[in-house]
Amino acid sequence: MLLMDVDGVLTNAKLYNVPGPDGKMWETKGFDAQDGIALQWLSWYGIQTGVISGRVSPAVEERARQVKMTHVYQGHIEKIPILEQICAKSGIPADAIAYVGDDLTDVVVMHRVSLGIATANARPEVKRSARMVTEAAGGSGAVREVCELLLQAQGKWPEILKKYEIA
């Protein structure tokens, strides 16, 4: 399973407020298309994905649907109870989970899973706590990088390349 934070991991951490048709401000975010297709590849191979985010955003709900995420938890700054809930619900132990984060609230989860990963734009404390730091920043291919790593580790990457006729 691959779990991740949202802002600073799936996005560049910038929040955009735009006027809605009702005159109220709506928050939106930008997501990386290459991250999205890679998350779908994981779903092809039965690798569950999900987010645990401190913020609540309809844009995240829609993105999670588009990329076929299994677990979507928003509005949770305290992430350990959510991790425990996901493990119980899925039957997947924490030692079979990778987690990608960028900020201090992510470190506690990174300490409890088998592979804690920080994005290139993560806070220095988070990078020091991670087992791996991506070359790409959040919102700019960091999740794609992690998905490719997981697919390579499971021997599935050659199948992806073959599917797209890449020698």
Residue, then its C-alpha position, 0 to 999 in steps of 0.5 A: m500500500l502507498l499512503m501519502d499526504v496531499d499538500g506538498v506531496l500530490t500538490n506543490a503545497k499552494l492553495y488557490n482561492v477562486p470565486g465560485p458561481d455563488g460569489k463565495m471563494w472556492e479552494t482548488k489545487g493543482f495535481d500532476a498528470q504523471d503522478g495520476i497515471a502512475l497511481q492508476w498503474l498501482s491499482w492495476y496490480g492491486i496496490q492500494t493507495g490513499v491520502i491522509s490530509g489535514r485539510v478538507s478539499p473537494a478537489v482532493e476527493e475528485r482527484a482520489r476518485q480519478v486515480k482510483m485511490t482506496h483510502v481518502y481521509q481528510g481533516h486529520i492532522e493527527k494521522i496515527p489513528i487514521l493509519e491504524q484504521i486503514c491497517a485494520k480496515s484493509g488487513i495490511p500491516a504497517d510494515a507493508i506500507a510506504y508513506v510519502g510526506d513533506d511536513l512535521t505531521d507526516v514524520v510520526v506516520m513515516h516512523r510506523v511504516s516500512l518505507g517513509i519517504a520525503t519529497a524533495n521540497a520537504r522540511p529538513e526535519v522530515k528529510r532527516s527522518a525519511r528512509m528515502v528522499t525523492e528527487a522531484a518535488g511534491g506536485s512535480g512528479a514525486v509520487r510518480e517517482v515513488c510509484e515507479l520505485l514500487l513497481q520496479a521492486q515488485g517486478k512489474w515495471p517491465e510490464i508497464l514498459k511493454k504495454y506502452e511499447i517501450a523497449 
